[in-house]
Structures are given as C-alpha cells and as structure tokens.
Amino acid sequence: MVLQQGFDVKEEDKKAFLEDFKKADINKKLDMWYYAIEQESLWENIITEMSFIAQMQNPKQKMMEEE
C-alpha cells in the first residue's frame, strides 16, 4: 500500500458532503455523522500504530529520551 503525501479531501468534496448533510433527513444525518467519527477513529489508530512502530525501530532515540 502506498499513500500519497499530503492526502487531503478536496474542497469541492467537503462542500458537497456538507451540503448533503444540510439537506438530509435525521437518519441520513446520523449515518453521515457516524461515518465521519469512524474515519477520525481510524486515522487516530493508524497514527498510534505508526508512532509505536517508529519508536520500536529507533531504540537509540528512545534511550536518549529516557536519559
């Protein structure tokens, strides 16, 4: 898997999502809300794993931080 640096949501896609949210009924709004929350949680977990891997792969830096 290769991720492109600077992965962003396009401004037009963000605007379209928010417009759809404004127009949606309450059930659709809840679905969209939970989708956004799941995405946030997914990326938080990925960042946590990346941090753990980086720390495990660089024991010298870890030892310097402990001193």
DSSP file (Angstrom, degrees, kcal/mol; ACC not computed):
  #  RESIDUE AA STRUCTURE BP1 BP2  ACC     N-H-->O    O-->H-N    N-H-->O    O-->H-N    TCO  KAPPA ALPHA  PHI   PSI    X-CA   Y-CA   Z-CA
    1    1 A M              0   0    0      0, 0.0     2,-0.5     0, 0.0     0, 0.0   0.000 360.0 360.0 360.0 129.4    0.0    0.0    0.0
    2    2 A V        -     0   0    0      2,-0.0     2,-0.4     0, 0.0     0, 0.0  -0.974 360.0-159.5-118.9 123.6    1.4    3.4   -1.0
    3    3 A L        -     0   0    0     -2,-0.5     2,-0.3     4,-0.0     3,-0.0  -0.846  20.0-124.1-101.1 137.8   -0.1    6.5    0.5
    4    4 A Q    >   -     0   0    0     -2,-0.4     3,-0.8     1,-0.1     2,-0.1  -0.599  29.5-110.7 -79.3 138.3    0.4    9.8   -1.2
    5    5 A Q  T 3  S+     0   0    0     -2,-0.3    -1,-0.1     1,-0.2     0, 0.0  -0.430 102.1  26.6 -65.7 140.7    1.9   12.5    0.8
    6    6 A G  T 3  S-     0   0    0      1,-0.2     2,-0.3    -2,-0.1    -1,-0.2   0.809  78.8-172.9  77.7  30.1   -0.5   15.3    1.6
    7    7 A F    <   +     0   0    0     -3,-0.8     2,-0.3     1,-0.0    -1,-0.2  -0.418  17.6 164.0 -59.6 116.6   -3.6   13.2    1.4
    8    8 A D        -     0   0    0     -2,-0.3     2,-0.5     0, 0.0     3,-0.0  -0.936  43.8-110.9-134.7 156.0   -6.5   15.7    1.6
    9    9 A V        -     0   0    0     -2,-0.3     5,-0.0     1,-0.1     2,-0.0  -0.755  46.4-110.4 -82.0 132.0  -10.2   15.8    0.9
   10   10 A K     >  -     0   0    0     -2,-0.5     4,-2.3     1,-0.1     3,-0.3  -0.354  19.9-123.7 -63.6 143.4  -10.8   18.1   -2.0
   11   11 A E  H  > S+     0   0    0      1,-0.2     4,-2.4     2,-0.2     5,-0.2   0.877 112.4  52.5 -56.8 -40.4  -12.5   21.3   -1.0
   12   12 A E  H  > S+     0   0    0      1,-0.2     4,-2.1     2,-0.2    -1,-0.2   0.862 109.0  50.1 -66.5 -34.5  -15.3   20.6   -3.5
   13   13 A D  H  > S+     0   0    0     -3,-0.3     4,-2.4     2,-0.2    -2,-0.2   0.894 110.4  49.9 -68.8 -39.5  -15.9   17.1   -2.0
   14   14 A K  H  X S+     0   0    0     -4,-2.3     4,-2.3     2,-0.2    -2,-0.2   0.920 111.8  47.9 -63.6 -43.9  -16.0   18.6    1.5
   15   15 A K  H  X S+     0   0    0     -4,-2.4     4,-2.4     1,-0.2    -2,-0.2   0.907 111.7  49.9 -63.4 -41.7  -18.6   21.2    0.4
   16   16 A A  H  X S+     0   0    0     -4,-2.1     4,-2.6     2,-0.2    -2,-0.2   0.905 110.2  50.6 -63.3 -42.1  -20.7   18.6   -1.3
   17   17 A F  H  X S+     0   0    0     -4,-2.4     4,-2.1     1,-0.2    -2,-0.2   0.927 112.5  46.2 -61.1 -45.7  -20.6   16.4    1.8
   18   18 A L  H  X S+     0   0    0     -4,-2.3     4,-2.2     2,-0.2    -2,-0.2   0.861 111.7  51.3 -68.5 -35.5  -21.7   19.3    4.0
   19   19 A E  H  X S+     0   0    0     -4,-2.4     4,-1.8     2,-0.2    -1,-0.2   0.922 110.3  49.1 -64.7 -43.7  -24.4   20.3    1.5
   20   20 A D  H  X S+     0   0    0     -4,-2.6     4,-1.2     1,-0.2    -2,-0.2   0.890 109.9  52.8 -60.8 -38.5  -25.7   16.8    1.5
   21   21 A F  H  < S+     0   0    0     -4,-2.1     3,-0.4     1,-0.2    -2,-0.2   0.917 107.0  51.4 -63.2 -44.0  -25.7   16.8    5.3
   22   22 A K  H  < S+     0   0    0     -4,-2.2    -1,-0.2     1,-0.2    -2,-0.2   0.869 115.5  41.9 -60.1 -37.5  -27.7   20.0    5.4
   23   23 A K  H  < S+     0   0    0     -4,-1.8    -1,-0.2    -5,-0.1    -2,-0.2   0.618  95.0 103.3 -86.8 -14.8  -30.4   18.5    3.1
   24   24 A A  S  < S-     0   0    0     -4,-1.2     2,-0.1    -3,-0.4    -3,-0.0  -0.247  72.4-115.0 -74.5 155.2  -30.5   15.1    4.7
   25   25 A D     >  -     0   0    0      1,-0.1     4,-2.6     4,-0.0     5,-0.2  -0.306  43.5 -91.4 -76.9 173.8  -33.2   13.8    7.0
   26   26 A I  H  > S+     0   0    0      1,-0.2     4,-2.2     2,-0.2     5,-0.2   0.855 125.4  51.4 -60.4 -38.6  -32.3   12.9   10.6
   27   27 A N  H  > S+     0   0    0      2,-0.2     4,-2.1     1,-0.2    -1,-0.2   0.916 112.1  46.1 -66.1 -42.4  -31.5    9.3    9.8
   28   28 A K  H  > S+     0   0    0      2,-0.2     4,-2.6     1,-0.2    -2,-0.2   0.892 110.5  54.3 -66.1 -39.7  -29.1   10.2    7.0
   29   29 A K  H  X S+     0   0    0     -4,-2.6     4,-2.6     1,-0.2    -2,-0.2   0.913 108.3  49.3 -60.6 -42.1  -27.5   12.9    9.1
   30   30 A L  H  X S+     0   0    0     -4,-2.2     4,-2.8     2,-0.2     5,-0.2   0.919 110.2  50.7 -63.2 -42.7  -26.8   10.3   11.8
   31   31 A D  H  X S+     0   0    0     -4,-2.1     4,-2.0     1,-0.2    -2,-0.2   0.922 113.0  45.8 -59.1 -44.5  -25.3    7.9    9.2
   32   32 A M  H  X S+     0   0    0     -4,-2.6     4,-2.2     2,-0.2    -2,-0.2   0.888 112.1  51.9 -67.3 -39.0  -23.1   10.7    7.9
   33   33 A W  H  X S+     0   0    0     -4,-2.6     4,-2.3     1,-0.2    -2,-0.2   0.947 111.2  46.2 -61.5 -50.0  -22.1   11.8   11.4
   34   34 A Y  H  X S+     0   0    0     -4,-2.8     4,-2.6     1,-0.2    -1,-0.2   0.860 109.4  55.5 -64.4 -35.2  -21.1    8.2   12.4
   35   35 A Y  H  X S+     0   0    0     -4,-2.0     4,-2.1    -5,-0.2    -1,-0.2   0.938 109.1  47.0 -60.4 -46.4  -19.2    7.8    9.1
   36   36 A A  H  X S+     0   0    0     -4,-2.2     4,-2.0     1,-0.2    -2,-0.2   0.900 112.3  49.9 -63.4 -40.9  -17.1   10.9    9.9
   37   37 A I  H  X S+     0   0    0     -4,-2.3     4,-2.4     1,-0.2    -1,-0.2   0.906 109.4  51.8 -64.1 -41.9  -16.5    9.7   13.5
   38   38 A E  H  X S+     0   0    0     -4,-2.6     4,-2.6     1,-0.2    -2,-0.2   0.894 108.7  50.9 -62.0 -40.1  -15.4    6.3   12.2
   39   39 A Q  H  X S+     0   0    0     -4,-2.1     4,-2.3     2,-0.2    -1,-0.2   0.911 110.0  49.6 -64.4 -42.0  -12.9    7.9    9.9
   40   40 A E  H  X S+     0   0    0     -4,-2.0     4,-2.2     1,-0.2    -2,-0.2   0.933 112.6  47.4 -61.3 -45.9  -11.5   10.0   12.7
   41   41 A S  H  X S+     0   0    0     -4,-2.4     4,-2.3     2,-0.2    -2,-0.2   0.901 109.4  54.1 -62.9 -42.1  -11.1    7.0   14.9
   42   42 A L  H  X S+     0   0    0     -4,-2.6     4,-2.2     1,-0.2    -1,-0.2   0.939 111.2  44.6 -56.9 -49.3   -9.5    5.0   12.0
   43   43 A W  H  X S+     0   0    0     -4,-2.3     4,-2.5     1,-0.2    -1,-0.2   0.845 110.1  54.9 -69.3 -33.6   -6.8    7.7   11.5
   44   44 A E  H  X S+     0   0    0     -4,-2.2     4,-2.1     2,-0.2    -1,-0.2   0.918 110.3  47.3 -62.1 -42.2   -6.2    8.1   15.2
   45   45 A N  H  X S+     0   0    0     -4,-2.3     4,-2.3     2,-0.2    -2,-0.2   0.898 111.5  50.2 -66.2 -40.6   -5.5    4.3   15.4
   46   46 A I  H  X S+     0   0    0     -4,-2.2     4,-2.5     2,-0.2    -2,-0.2   0.923 111.0  49.0 -63.1 -44.5   -3.2    4.4   12.3
   47   47 A I  H  X S+     0   0    0     -4,-2.5     4,-2.3     2,-0.2    -2,-0.2   0.894 110.2  51.6 -63.6 -40.2   -1.2    7.3   13.8
   48   48 A T  H  X S+     0   0    0     -4,-2.1     4,-2.2     2,-0.2    -1,-0.2   0.926 111.7  46.5 -61.3 -45.4   -0.9    5.5   17.1
   49   49 A E  H  X S+     0   0    0     -4,-2.3     4,-2.6     2,-0.2    -2,-0.2   0.897 110.9  52.3 -64.3 -40.9    0.4    2.4   15.3
   50   50 A M  H  X S+     0   0    0     -4,-2.5     4,-2.6     2,-0.2    -1,-0.2   0.911 110.1  49.0 -61.6 -42.2    2.8    4.5   13.3
   51   51 A S  H  X S+     0   0    0     -4,-2.3     4,-2.3     2,-0.2    -2,-0.2   0.920 111.5  49.2 -63.1 -44.8    4.2    6.1   16.4
   52   52 A F  H  X S+     0   0    0     -4,-2.2     4,-2.2     2,-0.2    -2,-0.2   0.922 112.3  47.7 -61.2 -45.6    4.7    2.7   18.1
   53   53 A I  H  X S+     0   0    0     -4,-2.6     4,-2.1     1,-0.2    -2,-0.2   0.919 111.2  50.9 -62.3 -45.0    6.5    1.3   15.0
   54   54 A A  H  X S+     0   0    0     -4,-2.6     4,-0.8     1,-0.2    -1,-0.2   0.900 111.3  48.3 -61.5 -40.9    8.7    4.3   14.8
   55   55 A Q  H  < S+     0   0    0     -4,-2.3     3,-0.4     1,-0.2     7,-0.2   0.891 112.3  48.5 -66.2 -39.3    9.7    4.0   18.5
   56   56 A M  H  < S+     0   0    0     -4,-2.2    -1,-0.2     1,-0.2    -2,-0.2   0.831 112.2  49.1 -70.2 -31.7   10.4    0.3   18.2
   57   57 A Q  H  < S+     0   0    0     -4,-2.1    -1,-0.2     1,-0.2    -2,-0.2   0.578 111.7  49.7 -85.2 -10.0   12.5    0.8   15.1
   58   58 A N     X  +     0   0    0     -4,-0.8     4,-1.4    -3,-0.4     3,-0.4  -0.576  59.0 159.7-128.6  70.4   14.6    3.6   16.6
   59   59 A P  H  > S+     0   0    0      0, 0.0     4,-2.4     0, 0.0     5,-0.2   0.784  71.4  64.3 -65.3 -26.6   15.8    2.3   20.0
   60   60 A K  H  > S+     0   0    0      1,-0.2     4,-2.1     2,-0.2     5,-0.1   0.931 103.8  46.2 -61.9 -44.7   18.7    4.9   20.2
   61   61 A Q  H  > S+     0   0    0     -3,-0.4     4,-2.1     1,-0.2    -1,-0.2   0.887 111.0  53.2 -65.2 -37.9   16.2    7.8   20.2
   62   62 A K  H  X S+     0   0    0     -4,-1.4     4,-1.5    -7,-0.2    -1,-0.2   0.914 108.9  49.0 -63.0 -42.9   14.1    6.0   22.9
   63   63 A M  H  X S+     0   0    0     -4,-2.4     4,-1.0     1,-0.2    -1,-0.2   0.885 110.0  51.6 -65.5 -38.3   17.2    5.6   25.1
   64   64 A M  H  < S+     0   0    0     -4,-2.1     3,-0.3     1,-0.2    -1,-0.2   0.867 108.0  52.1 -65.8 -36.6   18.1    9.3   24.6
   65   65 A E  H  < S+     0   0    0     -4,-2.1    -1,-0.2     1,-0.2    -2,-0.2   0.829 106.6  54.0 -68.3 -31.6   14.6   10.4   25.7
   66   66 A E  H  <        0   0    0     -4,-1.5    -1,-0.2     1,-0.2    -2,-0.2   0.752 360.0 360.0 -74.8 -24.0   14.9    8.3   28.8
   67   67 A E     <        0   0    0     -4,-1.0    -1,-0.2    -3,-0.3    -2,-0.2   0.470 360.0 360.0 -76.0 360.0   18.1    9.9   29.9
